[in-house]
Amino acid sequence: MSNENSPRYISNLTRNTLALIMAGGRGSRLKDLTAWRTKPAVPFGGKFRIIDFPLSNCVNSGIRRIGVLTQYKAHSLIQHIQRGWGMFRGEFDEFVELLPAQQRVEESWYTGTADSIFQNLDIIRLHKPKHVLILAGDHIYKMDYGAMLAHHVENEADITVGCIEVPVDQAREYGVMGVDTSNRILSFAEKPENPDILPGSENTSLCSMGIYVFNTGFLFEQLIRDHDTPGSSHDFGKDIIPASINKYRVFAYPFRDVQKSGKQSYWRDVGTVDAFWEANLELIGVTPQLNLYDKDWPIWTYQEQLPPAKFIFDEDDRRGVAIDSLVSGGCIISGAKIRHSLLFSNVCVDDYSVVDSTVVLPEVVIGKSCNITHAIIDRGCKIPDGTSIGINAEEDKKRFFVSPNGIVLVTPEMLGQFIHHVN
């Protein structure tokens, strides 16, 4: 993010930009967490959902014309946006529009990231933006898009790709860029076996964040050309970007924190059970990389009115306490011990239970004398009295999903419970 003395680049540049957030992903690597919800709708950080981070970045950057493209199991995502993102003023041409897959152009659903934008070209044309900012709806980060737009304009670029620096042994999971000293992109390979090394580095690759700035006319031309190309997968990383590099001005925008000597800024792809658990528990740290208490860059969300968290009983073997933890509104810790855990809203933990190193999603009830560690408890679970989770891996595997790193994912269905409320 820009430092306090730098311009925020709001004015005409961000006002004339349309942001499109691709939020239709299945998120299958999150296993049962996305059985009934799309990945951008997955709760994160105690009271937010993943989609709140790119939406908040748009608002904080001065971009108030936003489209959210939905497809897979989008009901809870749509409901969340309708409840929590209605602060925009239509008379000032501000909006968050929901753009579900609706076969506007042809009789098919969205078949790729580029196709999802192509099928909405008529809607984009109505808004007449000068630039289109394309965002992934399933990553956790804070970013001033105004600075990226300014970088795009100053380079007279046709496309600018937001990028992060990733250790080369992890870069095979990303789109990897080869760049020159001016950050002009010379090559782009989606999930390559042998990733290019960043100039001046020995073991780091430059990888796409799934964030793109396009000049609107150029975007239209490339999407129409791609649509008419036989065999194309209609994907930005696999088709649009590689086909543009040799003919047009395509630049990388390194996402660095100027307040920390240009170091890599915080960005997390919480796409696996292990990554989701780890990113949530990072927030408990004394000085976490992602500061949710930042008044200069707040994360906005649907704000349910809840009573304060309550901790009751103070007996030697029956004391309601939370240590090294985050506990959200509406929680009741009744004679139980919470350690190094994150509790979302309206969680109840009953007498003599111990919850350690665990992420507990909203509306969970944990019974008496439970022992839970290194777990993710999905929304609406009712954990029976005396249950142990995370203690015996072989027993856990019989009932629950156990990740490669030993994190136990528990959902209502795994407990034989079938909840009817929206996730």
C-alpha positions as CSV (number, residue, x, y, z in Angstrom):
1,M,0.0,0.0,0.0
2,S,1.1,3.6,-0.6
3,N,2.7,5.4,2.3
4,E,0.9,8.3,3.9
5,N,2.8,10.9,1.9
6,S,2.0,9.4,-1.5
7,P,-1.2,10.2,-3.5
8,R,-3.9,7.6,-3.3
9,Y,-4.5,8.1,-7.1
10,I,-8.3,8.3,-6.6
11,S,-9.8,11.2,-8.7
12,N,-10.5,10.4,-12.3
13,L,-8.3,7.3,-12.5
14,T,-10.2,5.1,-10.0
15,R,-13.6,6.8,-10.8
16,N,-13.3,5.7,-14.4
17,T,-12.4,2.1,-13.5
18,L,-14.8,-0.8,-13.4
19,A,-13.7,-3.7,-11.1
20,L,-14.9,-7.2,-11.9
21,I,-14.4,-9.8,-9.2
22,M,-14.4,-13.4,-10.4
23,A,-16.2,-15.2,-7.6
24,G,-17.5,-18.4,-9.2
25,G,-14.8,-20.8,-8.2
26,R,-15.6,-24.2,-6.7
27,G,-12.6,-24.3,-4.4
28,S,-12.5,-28.1,-4.4
29,R,-9.2,-28.2,-2.5
30,L,-11.0,-26.9,0.6
31,K,-12.9,-30.2,0.6
32,D,-16.1,-30.1,2.5
33,L,-15.8,-26.4,3.4
34,T,-17.0,-25.7,-0.1
35,A,-19.6,-28.5,-0.3
36,W,-22.4,-26.0,0.0
37,R,-20.7,-22.6,-0.7
38,T,-18.4,-21.1,-3.2
39,K,-14.8,-20.4,-2.1
40,P,-15.2,-16.6,-1.9
41,A,-18.1,-17.1,0.5
42,V,-16.1,-19.2,3.0
43,P,-15.8,-17.4,6.4
44,F,-12.4,-16.0,7.4
45,G,-10.9,-14.1,10.2
46,G,-13.6,-14.4,12.9
47,K,-16.3,-12.3,11.2
48,F,-15.5,-11.8,7.5
49,R,-15.8,-13.8,4.3
50,I,-13.0,-14.2,1.8
51,I,-14.9,-12.0,-0.8
52,D,-14.8,-9.1,1.8
53,F,-11.1,-8.5,1.2
54,P,-11.1,-7.7,-2.6
55,L,-14.4,-5.8,-2.1
56,S,-12.9,-3.7,0.7
57,N,-9.7,-3.1,-1.3
58,C,-11.9,-1.6,-4.1
59,V,-13.8,0.7,-1.7
60,N,-10.6,1.8,0.1
61,S,-8.9,2.4,-3.3
62,G,-11.8,4.7,-4.4
63,I,-13.2,2.2,-6.9
64,R,-17.0,2.1,-6.3
65,R,-18.2,0.5,-9.5
66,I,-17.9,-3.2,-9.0
67,G,-19.3,-6.4,-10.6
68,V,-19.2,-9.7,-8.9
69,L,-19.3,-12.7,-11.2
70,T,-20.9,-15.8,-9.6
71,Q,-21.5,-19.4,-10.7
72,Y,-20.9,-22.3,-8.3
73,K,-23.3,-22.6,-5.3
74,A,-23.5,-18.8,-5.0
75,H,-26.6,-18.5,-2.7
76,S,-24.8,-17.6,0.5
77,L,-22.4,-15.3,-1.4
78,I,-25.2,-13.4,-3.0
79,Q,-27.1,-13.2,0.3
80,H,-23.9,-11.9,2.0
81,I,-23.4,-9.2,-0.6
82,Q,-27.0,-8.1,-0.5
83,R,-26.9,-7.8,3.3
84,G,-23.5,-6.3,3.8
85,W,-22.6,-4.3,0.6
86,G,-25.6,-2.0,0.1
87,M,-23.9,1.2,1.1
88,F,-23.4,2.4,-2.4
89,R,-25.3,5.4,-3.9
90,G,-26.7,4.7,-7.3
91,E,-27.3,8.4,-8.0
92,F,-23.5,8.8,-7.8
93,D,-23.0,5.9,-10.2
94,E,-21.8,3.7,-7.4
95,F,-22.8,0.0,-7.3
96,V,-22.0,-3.6,-6.5
97,E,-23.7,-5.6,-9.3
98,L,-24.1,-9.4,-9.1
99,L,-23.4,-11.0,-12.5
100,P,-24.4,-14.7,-12.3
101,A,-23.7,-17.0,-15.2
102,Q,-26.9,-16.5,-17.3
103,Q,-26.0,-17.6,-20.8
104,R,-26.2,-14.0,-22.2
105,V,-24.1,-14.7,-25.3
106,E,-24.5,-18.5,-25.9
107,E,-26.0,-21.6,-24.3
108,S,-23.2,-22.4,-21.9
109,W,-22.1,-21.4,-18.4
110,Y,-18.7,-19.7,-17.8
111,T,-16.1,-22.0,-19.2
112,G,-13.0,-20.1,-18.1
113,T,-11.9,-16.8,-16.5
114,A,-11.8,-15.0,-19.8
115,D,-15.1,-16.4,-20.9
116,S,-16.8,-15.1,-17.7
117,I,-15.8,-11.6,-18.7
118,F,-16.6,-12.1,-22.4
119,Q,-20.1,-13.2,-21.5
120,N,-20.7,-9.8,-19.8
121,L,-19.2,-7.5,-22.5
122,D,-22.6,-5.9,-23.1
123,I,-22.9,-4.9,-19.4
124,I,-19.3,-3.6,-19.3
125,R,-20.1,-1.5,-22.4
126,L,-23.0,0.1,-20.7
127,H,-20.8,1.4,-17.9
128,K,-18.2,2.9,-20.3
129,P,-15.1,2.5,-18.1
130,K,-11.7,3.7,-19.3
131,H,-10.0,0.8,-17.5
132,V,-11.2,-2.6,-16.3
133,L,-9.7,-4.1,-13.2
134,I,-10.1,-7.9,-13.0
135,L,-9.8,-9.5,-9.6
136,A,-9.9,-13.0,-8.1
137,G,-12.5,-13.3,-5.4
138,D,-10.7,-15.9,-3.3
139,H,-7.5,-14.4,-1.9
140,I,-6.7,-12.6,1.4
141,Y,-4.7,-9.4,1.1
142,K,-4.9,-5.6,1.4
143,M,-3.9,-3.6,-1.7
144,D,-4.3,-0.1,-3.1
145,Y,-5.4,-0.7,-6.6
146,G,-5.0,3.0,-7.4
147,A,-1.2,2.6,-7.3
148,M,-1.4,-0.3,-9.7
149,L,-3.7,1.7,-12.1
150,A,-1.2,4.6,-12.0
151,H,1.7,2.2,-12.8
152,H,-0.4,0.9,-15.7
153,V,-1.0,4.4,-17.1
154,E,2.6,5.6,-16.6
155,N,3.9,2.5,-18.5
156,E,1.4,3.1,-21.4
157,A,0.6,-0.6,-20.9
158,D,-2.1,-2.6,-22.6
159,I,-2.2,-5.1,-19.7
160,T,-0.7,-4.9,-16.2
161,V,-0.5,-8.1,-14.1
162,G,-0.3,-7.9,-10.3
163,C,2.4,-10.3,-9.1
164,I,4.0,-11.6,-6.0
165,E,7.4,-13.2,-5.4
166,V,7.3,-16.9,-4.5
167,P,10.1,-19.4,-3.7
168,V,10.9,-21.2,-6.9
169,D,10.0,-24.6,-5.4
170,Q,6.4,-23.4,-4.8
171,A,6.0,-21.5,-8.1
172,R,4.8,-24.5,-10.0
173,E,1.3,-23.8,-8.6
174,Y,1.1,-20.4,-10.2
175,G,1.3,-18.5,-13.5
176,V,5.0,-17.6,-13.7
177,M,6.4,-14.5,-15.5
178,G,9.7,-13.8,-17.0
179,V,10.4,-10.0,-17.0
180,D,13.1,-7.6,-18.0
181,T,14.6,-4.9,-15.8
182,S,11.7,-2.6,-16.5
183,N,9.2,-5.3,-15.4
184,R,7.9,-5.7,-19.0
185,I,6.7,-9.3,-19.3
186,L,8.7,-11.4,-21.7
187,S,7.1,-14.8,-21.0
188,F,4.2,-16.2,-19.1
189,A,3.7,-19.9,-18.3
190,E,0.8,-21.4,-16.3
191,K,2.0,-23.9,-13.7
192,P,5.4,-24.6,-15.4
193,E,7.6,-27.5,-14.4
194,N,10.7,-25.3,-14.5
195,P,9.7,-21.8,-13.4
196,D,11.7,-18.7,-14.5
197,I,13.9,-17.0,-11.9
198,L,13.3,-13.4,-11.1
199,P,16.2,-11.2,-12.4
200,G,18.6,-10.5,-9.5
201,S,17.3,-13.4,-7.4
202,E,18.7,-16.9,-6.9
203,N,15.6,-18.8,-5.8
204,T,12.5,-16.6,-6.3
205,S,9.9,-16.5,-9.2
206,L,7.5,-13.8,-10.1
207,C,4.0,-15.2,-10.0
208,S,0.6,-13.9,-11.0
209,M,-1.9,-12.9,-8.3
210,G,-4.9,-13.2,-10.7
211,I,-5.2,-9.4,-10.8
212,Y,-5.2,-7.6,-14.2
213,V,-5.7,-4.1,-15.4
214,F,-6.8,-3.7,-19.0
215,N,-7.6,-0.7,-21.2
216,T,-11.2,-1.3,-22.0
217,G,-11.1,-1.3,-25.8
218,F,-8.0,-3.6,-25.8
219,L,-9.8,-6.0,-23.4
220,F,-12.8,-6.2,-25.8
221,E,-10.5,-6.9,-28.7
222,Q,-8.6,-9.7,-27.0
223,L,-11.7,-11.4,-25.5
224,I,-13.5,-11.4,-28.9
225,R,-10.3,-12.8,-30.6
226,D,-10.0,-15.5,-27.9
227,H,-13.6,-16.4,-28.2
228,D,-13.1,-17.0,-31.9
229,T,-9.9,-19.0,-31.5
230,P,-10.5,-22.8,-31.9
231,G,-9.1,-24.9,-29.0
232,S,-8.7,-22.0,-26.6
233,S,-9.5,-22.7,-22.9
234,H,-10.7,-19.1,-22.6
235,D,-8.5,-18.4,-19.6
236,F,-6.5,-15.2,-18.8
237,G,-3.4,-17.1,-17.6
238,K,-3.4,-19.8,-20.2
239,D,-4.6,-17.9,-23.3
240,I,-5.1,-14.1,-23.1
241,I,-1.8,-13.1,-21.4
242,P,0.6,-15.4,-23.3
243,A,-1.0,-14.4,-26.7
244,S,-0.5,-10.7,-25.9
245,I,3.1,-10.6,-24.7
246,N,5.0,-10.5,-28.0
247,K,2.6,-8.0,-29.7
248,Y,1.6,-5.6,-27.0
249,R,2.8,-3.7,-23.9
250,V,2.3,-6.2,-21.0
251,F,3.8,-5.2,-17.6
252,A,4.2,-6.8,-14.2
253,Y,3.2,-4.9,-11.1
254,P,5.2,-6.3,-8.1
255,F,3.0,-6.2,-5.0
256,R,5.4,-4.8,-2.3
257,D,4.9,-3.0,0.9
258,V,6.5,0.4,0.6
259,Q,6.3,0.9,4.4
260,K,8.5,-2.1,4.9
261,S,11.5,-1.4,2.7
262,G,9.8,-2.8,-0.4
263,K,9.4,-6.3,1.1
264,Q,6.7,-8.7,-0.2
265,S,3.3,-7.6,1.0
266,Y,0.9,-10.0,2.7
267,W,-1.0,-12.2,0.3
268,R,-2.6,-15.6,1.0
269,D,-4.2,-18.2,-1.2
270,V,-6.3,-20.0,1.4
271,G,-7.1,-22.7,-1.1
272,T,-6.4,-25.8,0.9
273,V,-7.5,-26.9,4.4
274,D,-4.0,-26.5,5.7
275,A,-3.6,-23.0,4.3
276,F,-7.0,-22.0,5.5
277,W,-6.2,-23.1,9.1
278,E,-2.8,-21.6,9.1
279,A,-3.9,-18.2,7.7
280,N,-6.7,-17.9,10.3
281,L,-4.4,-18.7,13.2
282,E,-1.8,-16.3,12.0
283,L,-4.2,-13.5,12.9
284,I,-3.8,-14.4,16.6
285,G,-0.1,-13.4,16.6
286,V,1.1,-10.3,18.6
287,T,1.9,-8.4,15.4
288,P,0.3,-10.4,12.6
289,Q,1.2,-9.5,9.0
290,L,-2.5,-9.0,8.3
291,N,-3.7,-6.2,10.6
292,L,-7.4,-6.4,11.1
293,Y,-7.2,-3.4,13.4
294,D,-6.0,-1.0,10.7
295,K,-8.3,2.0,10.8
296,D,-6.7,3.5,7.6
297,W,-7.6,0.4,5.6
298,P,-10.7,-1.3,7.2
299,I,-12.2,-4.5,6.0
300,W,-15.9,-4.1,5.5
301,T,-18.5,-6.8,5.9
302,Y,-22.0,-7.6,6.9
303,Q,-22.2,-6.6,10.5
304,E,-24.7,-8.7,12.5
305,Q,-25.8,-7.2,15.8
306,L,-24.5,-9.5,18.5
307,P,-23.9,-9.2,22.3
308,P,-20.4,-9.2,23.6
309,A,-18.5,-12.4,24.1
310,K,-19.1,-13.9,27.6
311,F,-16.8,-16.0,29.8
312,I,-18.5,-17.6,32.8
313,F,-17.6,-19.6,36.0
314,D,-14.4,-19.1,38.0
315,E,-13.7,-22.4,39.8
316,D,-10.5,-24.3,39.8
317,D,-11.7,-27.0,37.4
318,R,-14.4,-25.0,35.7
319,R,-13.2,-21.6,34.5
320,G,-14.2,-19.9,31.4
321,V,-11.0,-18.5,29.8
322,A,-9.5,-17.7,26.4
323,I,-5.7,-17.5,26.1
324,D,-3.8,-16.3,23.1
325,S,-7.0,-16.3,21.1
326,L,-9.6,-14.3,19.1
327,V,-13.2,-14.6,20.2
328,S,-16.0,-12.9,18.3
329,G,-19.3,-11.4,19.4
330,G,-22.1,-13.7,20.6
331,C,-19.7,-16.3,22.0
332,I,-20.3,-18.0,25.4
333,I,-17.3,-19.7,27.0
334,S,-18.9,-21.6,29.9
335,G,-16.3,-23.1,32.2
336,A,-14.1,-24.1,29.3
337,K,-10.6,-23.3,28.2
338,I,-9.8,-21.8,24.8
339,R,-6.1,-21.7,23.8
340,H,-4.5,-20.3,20.6
341,S,-7.8,-20.6,18.7
342,L,-10.1,-18.4,16.6
343,L,-13.8,-18.4,17.4
344,F,-16.3,-16.9,14.9
345,S,-19.6,-15.4,16.0
346,N,-22.2,-17.2,18.2
347,V,-20.0,-20.1,19.3
348,C,-20.8,-21.8,22.6
349,V,-18.3,-24.0,24.5
350,D,-19.6,-25.9,27.5
351,D,-18.1,-26.9,30.9
352,Y,-14.7,-28.7,31.1
353,S,-14.0,-28.6,27.4
354,V,-10.6,-27.7,26.0
355,V,-10.2,-26.1,22.5
356,D,-6.6,-25.7,21.3
357,S,-5.2,-24.5,18.0
358,T,-8.6,-24.7,16.3
359,V,-10.7,-22.5,14.0
360,V,-14.4,-22.6,14.9
361,L,-16.8,-21.2,12.4
362,P,-20.1,-19.5,13.4
363,E,-23.1,-21.1,15.1
364,V,-21.1,-24.0,16.6
365,V,-22.0,-25.6,19.9
366,I,-19.3,-27.7,21.6
367,G,-20.6,-29.9,24.4
368,K,-19.2,-30.7,27.8
369,S,-15.8,-32.4,28.4
370,C,-14.7,-32.2,24.8
371,N,-11.0,-32.2,23.8
372,I,-10.4,-30.5,20.4
373,T,-7.0,-29.6,18.9
374,H,-5.7,-28.7,15.4
375,A,-9.1,-28.7,13.8
376,I,-11.5,-26.7,11.7
377,I,-15.1,-27.0,12.9
378,D,-17.6,-25.9,10.2
379,R,-20.6,-23.7,10.7
380,G,-23.5,-25.2,12.6
381,C,-21.8,-28.2,14.0
382,K,-23.1,-29.6,17.3
383,I,-20.2,-31.4,19.0
384,P,-21.5,-34.1,21.4
385,D,-20.3,-34.2,25.0
386,G,-17.1,-36.0,25.5
387,T,-15.9,-35.8,21.9
388,S,-12.2,-35.9,21.1
389,I,-10.9,-34.4,17.9
390,G,-7.3,-34.2,16.8
391,I,-6.1,-36.6,19.5
392,N,-6.2,-39.9,17.6
393,A,-5.5,-39.5,13.8
394,E,-6.7,-43.0,12.9
395,E,-10.0,-42.5,14.7
396,D,-10.4,-39.1,13.1
397,K,-9.9,-40.5,9.6
398,K,-12.9,-42.8,10.1
399,R,-15.3,-39.9,10.6
400,F,-13.7,-36.7,9.4
401,F,-11.3,-35.3,6.8
402,V,-7.7,-35.2,7.9
403,S,-5.4,-32.9,5.9
404,P,-1.8,-33.8,4.9
405,N,-0.6,-31.7,7.9
406,G,-2.9,-33.4,10.3
407,I,-5.6,-30.7,10.5
408,V,-9.1,-32.3,11.1
409,L,-12.0,-30.8,9.2
410,V,-15.4,-31.5,10.8
411,T,-18.7,-30.6,9.1
412,P,-22.3,-31.2,10.3
413,E,-22.8,-33.9,7.6
414,M,-19.8,-35.8,9.0
415,L,-21.5,-35.8,12.4
416,G,-24.8,-37.0,10.9
417,Q,-26.3,-33.6,11.3
418,F,-28.1,-31.9,8.4
419,I,-28.5,-28.2,8.9
420,H,-31.0,-26.1,6.9
421,H,-29.6,-22.6,7.4
422,V,-27.6,-20.8,4.8
423,N,-23.8,-21.2,4.9
